[in-house]
Amino acid sequence: MEIKRIGSLELASMIILFQLGSSIVLGMGMEAGKDAWIAIGISTLIGIAIHFCYIALYRAGGASKTFTSILQEAFSRPLGIFLAGLYYLYFLYLAARVTADFAFFINEVLLWSVRAWVIKLSILLLVAYVCYLGIETLGRSSEALTLMMISFLLLVIVSMFFLEEFDLNNLRPILENGYSPIIKAVFPTLITFPFGEVIVFLCYYQYVKSFPSFQKHGWLAVLISGFILMVISILNIGFLTAELAKFFIFPFMKTIEHINFLNFIRHLELLAVLIFTIGGLIKISIFSFAGIQGLAGIFKIKKDQKMIIPFLLTVYIISVVFMKNFSIHLFIGLKIVPLYIHLFFQLFMPILCLFLLVIKLLWSKRKRLRQTHS
C-alpha cells in the first residue's frame, strides 16, 4: 500500500493555520494588559524551543515511526499503547473544544438565531469530509488557505494603520506593572495554547516527503504565526486600549468592524468570519485526523475511515453536552486545562519520553562498543 506524503511547505502551512486557529479570534495574553504583545513574543520564542523538542523526540524515536510506536519505544509496549490512547483521547477533547470555540464565535458575530448544536454539526460534517479525503487533501488545502489568511491579515493591518482611532501610545508605558503580569500570561496559558498544542504534529512528521528539510525550516512556521498573533495584539490595544479589549470576547473582530479605508475597504468582518472559520476547520481536522489515525492503529482497524464517524460523533456529543455556556467554556479552557491537562501532555510527558529514548540510545551505543572491543 502506497503511503501518502505531504511536502514540507504544506506541513508548515498546517502549523501556521493550526496555531492561528481559535487564537486569532480570542484576546490572547490580555492578562498582561498593555504588555500582551510582549507576552506573546516571549511565548513565541518558547514555542520555537518546544517545536525543536518535539523534533528531537521524533528523531530519537526513529525516522518514519508513528507516535504510538515512539511511545512504545520509550515506555515499553503495554504502557506505550496506554499513553498513546490517552493522547488520542486528548486530541479528541481538544477537537471538541475548538468546535465549541467556533460555534460560539459564529453564533455571536454572524448567525445569531441559529442554534449552536446546528453550527457544531455543520462544522463536524465538513471535518468528516476532510478526514475522509486524507492527509494530502488536508496539506494542499492548508497551503492555499494559509496564503488566503495571510493576505487578508496584511490587508487588515495596512488598513488599520490609517485609522485615526489607532494610537500606538495606548501601548505605553511598557512594563507599567513590571514583569509579573507577563509571566502570569505566558505560563501556563500562552505556552500551552497555542504553541504547546503542536504536540499533535508528532502524528504528522511521518508523512513528510523530506523531513530533514522540514527540520531545518519548520520553526519558521511557529515564528510566523507567533508574529501574526503579536501584531494582532498590538492592533487590538492600539485601537481599543487594553482596558476595553479585556471586555470583548472577540476583540479582533471588534477592531475589524471599525475599518473604513477611504470609504472603499470597509465591512471586512463578514470576510473575516469566513476566513477565520476556515482556519478553525483546519485545526479541528488536524486534531481529528491524528486521533482517528492513532485509534485506528491501536485497535488494528485496517481502514481508518471506519473510525471517522465514531470519533467525530464523540466530539459532537462532548461539545454539545458539556460545552453549552461560553463563559464557563473559556474559563475552563484558559485557566484549568492549561495547568492540569496541557502541561502534562505537552511538556511533562514529551520531556520524559525524550529523556528515556536518549538514555536507551546511549545505552545501546555503549553496549555495541563493548561488543566490538571484546
C-alpha positions as CSV (number, residue, x, y, z in Angstrom):
1,M,0.0,0.0,0.0
2,E,1.4,3.4,-1.0
3,I,2.0,5.8,1.9
4,K,0.6,9.2,1.1
5,R,3.0,12.1,1.6
6,I,2.9,15.9,2.1
7,G,5.6,18.5,1.4
8,S,7.5,20.5,4.0
9,L,5.7,23.7,2.9
10,E,2.3,22.0,3.3
11,L,3.1,20.9,6.8
12,A,4.4,24.4,7.7
13,S,1.2,25.8,6.3
14,M,-0.8,23.4,8.5
15,I,1.2,24.6,11.6
16,I,0.6,28.3,10.8
17,L,-3.2,27.8,10.4
18,F,-3.3,25.5,13.4
19,Q,-1.6,27.9,15.7
20,L,-3.7,30.9,14.5
21,G,-6.9,28.8,14.7
22,S,-9.0,30.0,17.6
23,S,-6.1,32.1,19.0
24,I,-6.7,34.7,16.3
25,V,-10.3,35.5,17.4
26,L,-9.7,35.3,21.2
27,G,-7.9,38.1,23.1
28,M,-4.7,36.2,23.8
29,G,-2.4,37.4,26.7
30,M,-4.7,40.1,27.9
31,E,-3.8,39.2,31.5
32,A,-0.6,41.2,30.8
33,G,-2.7,44.3,29.8
34,K,-0.7,46.7,27.6
35,D,2.2,44.3,27.5
36,A,0.1,41.4,26.0
37,W,2.2,41.7,22.8
38,I,5.4,41.2,24.8
39,A,3.9,38.1,26.5
40,I,3.0,36.7,23.1
41,G,6.5,37.5,21.8
42,I,8.2,35.6,24.7
43,S,5.7,32.7,24.3
44,T,6.7,32.5,20.6
45,L,10.3,32.1,21.4
46,I,9.4,29.4,24.0
47,G,7.1,27.8,21.3
48,I,10.1,27.5,18.9
49,A,12.0,25.7,21.7
50,I,9.1,23.4,22.2
51,H,8.9,22.7,18.5
52,F,12.6,21.7,18.5
53,C,11.9,19.5,21.5
54,Y,9.2,17.6,19.5
55,I,11.6,17.3,16.5
56,A,14.2,15.8,18.8
57,L,11.7,13.4,20.2
58,Y,10.6,12.2,16.7
59,R,14.2,11.7,15.7
60,A,15.1,9.8,18.9
61,G,12.1,7.6,18.3
62,G,13.3,6.7,14.8
63,A,12.6,8.0,11.4
64,S,9.1,7.3,9.8
65,K,7.7,6.0,13.1
66,T,4.2,6.6,14.3
67,F,3.5,8.5,17.5
68,T,2.3,5.2,19.1
69,S,5.5,3.4,18.2
70,I,7.6,6.2,19.6
71,L,5.8,6.0,23.0
72,Q,6.1,2.2,22.9
73,E,9.9,2.6,22.3
74,A,10.2,4.8,25.3
75,F,7.8,3.2,27.8
76,S,7.6,-0.5,26.6
77,R,4.7,-1.9,24.6
78,P,1.7,-2.0,27.1
79,L,2.4,1.3,28.8
80,G,3.2,3.0,25.5
81,I,-0.1,1.9,23.9
82,F,-2.0,3.1,27.0
83,L,-0.3,6.5,26.9
84,A,-0.9,6.7,23.1
85,G,-4.6,6.0,23.7
86,L,-4.7,8.9,26.3
87,Y,-3.0,11.2,23.8
88,Y,-5.6,10.4,21.1
89,L,-8.4,11.0,23.5
90,Y,-6.7,14.2,24.4
91,F,-6.8,15.2,20.8
92,L,-10.5,14.2,20.7
93,Y,-11.2,16.5,23.6
94,L,-9.3,19.4,22.0
95,A,-11.2,18.9,18.8
96,A,-14.4,19.3,20.8
97,R,-13.1,22.4,22.4
98,V,-12.1,24.1,19.1
99,T,-15.5,23.1,17.7
100,A,-17.2,24.8,20.6
101,D,-15.0,27.9,20.2
102,F,-16.0,28.4,16.6
103,A,-19.7,27.5,17.1
104,F,-19.8,30.3,19.8
105,F,-17.9,32.6,17.5
106,I,-20.2,32.1,14.5
107,N,-23.2,32.3,16.8
108,E,-22.0,35.6,18.3
109,V,-20.9,37.5,15.3
110,L,-23.0,36.2,12.4
111,L,-25.7,33.6,12.9
112,W,-27.4,34.9,16.0
113,S,-30.7,33.0,15.6
114,V,-29.2,29.6,14.7
115,R,-28.8,27.0,17.5
116,A,-25.2,26.2,18.5
117,W,-25.7,22.5,18.0
118,V,-26.6,23.0,14.4
119,I,-23.4,25.0,13.8
120,K,-21.4,22.4,15.6
121,L,-23.0,19.6,13.4
122,S,-22.3,21.6,10.2
123,I,-18.6,22.1,11.2
124,L,-18.0,18.4,12.0
125,L,-19.7,17.2,8.8
126,L,-17.1,19.3,6.9
127,V,-14.3,17.9,9.2
128,A,-15.5,14.4,8.4
129,Y,-15.3,15.1,4.7
130,V,-11.7,16.5,5.1
131,C,-10.6,13.5,7.1
132,Y,-12.2,11.1,4.6
133,L,-10.2,12.7,1.7
134,G,-7.0,12.2,3.7
135,I,-3.7,13.8,4.5
136,E,-2.8,15.0,1.0
137,T,-6.0,17.0,0.7
138,L,-5.5,18.4,4.2
139,G,-2.0,19.5,3.3
140,R,-2.9,21.1,-0.1
141,S,-5.9,22.9,1.4
142,S,-3.8,24.3,4.2
143,E,-1.2,25.7,1.8
144,A,-3.9,27.5,-0.2
145,L,-5.8,28.7,2.9
146,T,-2.7,30.0,4.6
147,L,-1.9,32.2,1.7
148,M,-5.5,33.5,1.8
149,M,-5.5,34.2,5.5
150,I,-2.1,35.9,5.5
151,S,-3.2,38.1,2.5
152,F,-6.4,39.1,4.4
153,L,-4.4,39.9,7.6
154,L,-2.0,42.1,5.6
155,L,-5.0,44.0,4.2
156,V,-6.4,44.4,7.7
157,I,-3.0,45.5,9.2
158,V,-2.3,48.1,6.4
159,S,-5.8,49.5,6.7
160,M,-5.6,49.7,10.5
161,F,-2.6,52.0,10.5
162,F,-4.6,54.6,8.5
163,L,-7.4,54.8,11.1
164,E,-7.4,57.9,13.3
165,E,-8.6,55.8,16.2
166,F,-5.4,53.7,16.1
167,D,-2.8,55.1,18.6
168,L,0.4,53.4,19.5
169,N,0.5,55.5,22.6
170,N,-2.1,53.1,24.0
171,L,0.8,50.6,24.4
172,R,2.7,52.9,26.7
173,P,4.1,52.8,29.3
174,I,5.8,49.5,28.6
175,L,6.1,47.2,31.7
176,E,3.9,49.6,33.7
177,N,3.2,46.8,36.2
178,G,6.5,45.1,36.0
179,Y,7.2,41.6,34.8
180,S,4.7,39.7,37.0
181,P,1.6,40.1,34.7
182,I,3.7,39.0,31.6
183,I,4.9,35.9,33.5
184,K,1.4,35.0,34.5
185,A,0.1,35.4,30.9
186,V,3.0,33.3,29.5
187,F,2.9,30.4,32.0
188,P,1.0,28.2,31.6
189,T,-1.7,29.7,29.2
190,L,0.3,31.1,26.3
191,I,3.0,28.5,26.0
192,T,0.4,25.7,26.0
193,F,-2.3,27.4,23.9
194,P,-1.5,27.6,21.0
195,F,2.3,26.8,21.0
196,G,2.3,23.5,23.0
197,E,-0.6,22.1,21.0
198,V,1.8,21.4,18.2
199,I,2.4,18.1,20.0
200,V,-0.3,16.8,17.6
201,F,2.2,17.2,14.7
202,L,4.2,14.2,16.1
203,C,1.5,12.3,14.3
204,Y,2.2,14.1,11.0
205,Y,6.0,14.0,10.7
206,Q,5.9,10.5,9.3
207,Y,4.0,11.8,6.2
208,V,6.6,14.5,5.3
209,K,8.5,13.8,2.0
210,S,11.7,15.4,3.2
211,F,11.8,15.5,7.0
212,P,15.4,16.9,7.1
213,S,14.2,20.0,5.1
214,F,11.3,20.5,7.4
215,Q,13.6,20.0,10.4
216,K,15.8,23.0,9.2
217,H,13.0,25.4,8.3
218,G,9.9,24.2,10.2
219,W,10.5,26.6,13.2
220,L,9.7,29.5,10.8
221,A,6.1,28.4,10.8
222,V,5.9,28.9,14.6
223,L,7.7,32.2,14.3
224,I,5.3,33.5,11.6
225,S,2.1,32.5,13.5
226,G,3.5,34.0,16.7
227,F,4.5,37.2,15.0
228,I,1.0,37.5,13.5
229,L,-0.6,37.0,16.9
230,M,1.7,39.6,18.3
231,V,0.8,42.2,15.6
232,I,-2.9,41.5,16.2
233,S,-2.4,42.1,19.9
234,I,-0.8,45.4,19.1
235,L,-3.7,46.4,16.8
236,N,-6.3,45.5,19.4
237,I,-4.6,47.5,22.1
238,G,-3.7,50.4,19.8
239,F,-7.3,50.7,18.7
240,L,-9.4,49.5,21.6
241,T,-7.0,50.2,24.5
242,A,-6.0,47.3,26.8
243,E,-8.7,48.2,29.4
244,L,-11.5,48.0,26.7
245,A,-10.1,45.0,24.9
246,K,-10.5,42.8,28.0
247,F,-14.3,43.3,28.0
248,F,-14.7,41.9,24.4
249,I,-14.9,38.2,23.9
250,F,-13.6,38.6,20.4
251,P,-11.6,41.8,20.4
252,F,-10.0,41.4,17.0
253,M,-13.5,41.2,15.4
254,K,-14.5,44.4,17.2
255,T,-11.3,46.0,15.8
256,I,-12.0,44.8,12.2
257,E,-15.6,46.2,12.4
258,H,-14.3,49.7,12.5
259,I,-12.1,49.5,9.4
260,N,-13.0,52.1,6.9
261,F,-10.2,52.9,4.5
262,L,-11.0,55.8,2.1
263,N,-14.7,54.6,2.2
264,F,-13.6,51.7,-0.1
265,I,-12.3,49.0,2.2
266,R,-15.0,48.5,4.9
267,H,-17.3,45.9,6.4
268,L,-14.5,43.3,6.4
269,E,-15.9,41.5,9.4
270,L,-18.0,39.1,7.2
271,L,-15.0,38.1,5.2
272,A,-13.1,37.8,8.5
273,V,-15.7,35.3,9.9
274,L,-15.4,33.2,6.8
275,I,-11.6,33.1,6.7
276,F,-11.2,32.6,10.5
277,T,-13.7,29.8,10.5
278,I,-11.8,28.0,7.7
279,G,-8.7,28.3,9.9
280,G,-10.7,26.7,12.7
281,L,-12.0,24.0,10.4
282,I,-8.4,23.0,9.6
283,K,-7.4,23.0,13.3
284,I,-10.3,20.7,14.2
285,S,-9.4,18.5,11.2
286,I,-5.7,18.2,12.3
287,F,-6.7,17.1,15.8
288,S,-9.4,14.7,14.4
289,F,-7.2,13.2,11.7
290,A,-4.4,12.5,14.2
291,G,-6.9,10.9,16.7
292,I,-8.7,8.8,14.0
293,Q,-5.4,7.5,12.6
294,G,-4.0,6.8,16.1
295,L,-7.0,5.0,17.4
296,A,-7.4,3.0,14.2
297,G,-3.8,1.8,14.7
298,I,-4.3,0.9,18.3
299,F,-7.5,-1.1,17.5
300,K,-5.9,-2.5,14.4
301,I,-8.6,-1.3,12.1
302,K,-7.3,-1.6,8.5
303,K,-9.5,1.1,7.0
304,D,-9.0,4.4,9.0
305,Q,-12.3,5.8,7.5
306,K,-14.2,3.4,9.8
307,M,-13.1,5.5,12.8
308,I,-14.3,8.8,11.4
309,I,-18.0,8.5,12.4
310,P,-17.5,7.2,16.0
311,F,-14.7,9.6,16.6
312,L,-16.5,12.8,15.4
313,L,-19.8,11.6,16.9
314,T,-18.0,11.6,20.3
315,V,-16.5,15.0,19.6
316,Y,-20.0,16.3,18.8
317,I,-21.6,14.8,21.9
318,I,-18.9,16.3,24.2
319,S,-19.1,19.8,22.6
320,V,-22.9,19.8,22.7
321,V,-23.5,18.3,26.2
322,F,-20.5,19.7,28.2
323,M,-19.8,23.0,26.4
324,K,-23.0,24.9,26.5
325,N,-22.0,28.1,28.4
326,F,-19.3,30.1,26.7
327,S,-18.1,31.9,29.8
328,I,-17.6,28.6,31.6
329,H,-16.1,27.1,28.5
330,L,-13.5,29.9,28.3
331,F,-12.7,29.8,32.0
332,I,-12.0,26.0,31.8
333,G,-10.1,26.4,28.5
334,L,-7.8,29.2,29.6
335,K,-7.4,28.6,33.4
336,I,-7.9,25.0,34.2
337,V,-7.0,22.9,31.1
338,P,-3.6,24.6,30.6
339,L,-2.4,23.9,34.1
340,Y,-3.8,20.5,34.8
341,I,-4.0,18.9,31.3
342,H,-1.9,20.7,28.8
343,L,1.3,20.8,30.9
344,F,1.1,17.0,31.4
345,F,0.6,16.1,27.7
346,Q,2.6,18.9,26.1
347,L,5.7,19.3,28.4
348,F,6.0,16.6,31.1
349,M,5.3,13.5,29.0
350,P,7.3,14.6,25.9
351,I,10.4,15.6,28.0
352,L,10.2,12.3,30.0
353,C,9.8,10.4,26.7
354,L,12.8,12.1,25.1
355,F,14.9,11.5,28.2
356,L,14.1,7.8,28.2
357,L,14.8,7.5,24.5
358,V,18.1,9.3,24.8
359,I,19.1,7.0,27.7
360,K,18.2,3.9,25.7
361,L,20.2,5.2,22.6
362,L,23.3,5.9,24.8
363,W,23.0,2.5,26.5
364,S,22.7,0.7,23.1
365,K,25.7,2.6,21.7
366,R,27.7,1.7,24.9
367,K,26.7,-1.9,24.6
368,R,27.8,-2.1,20.9
369,L,31.1,-0.5,21.8
370,R,31.7,-3.2,24.4
371,Q,30.9,-6.0,21.9
372,T,33.3,-4.6,19.4
373,H,36.1,-4.3,21.9
374,S,35.5,-7.8,23.4
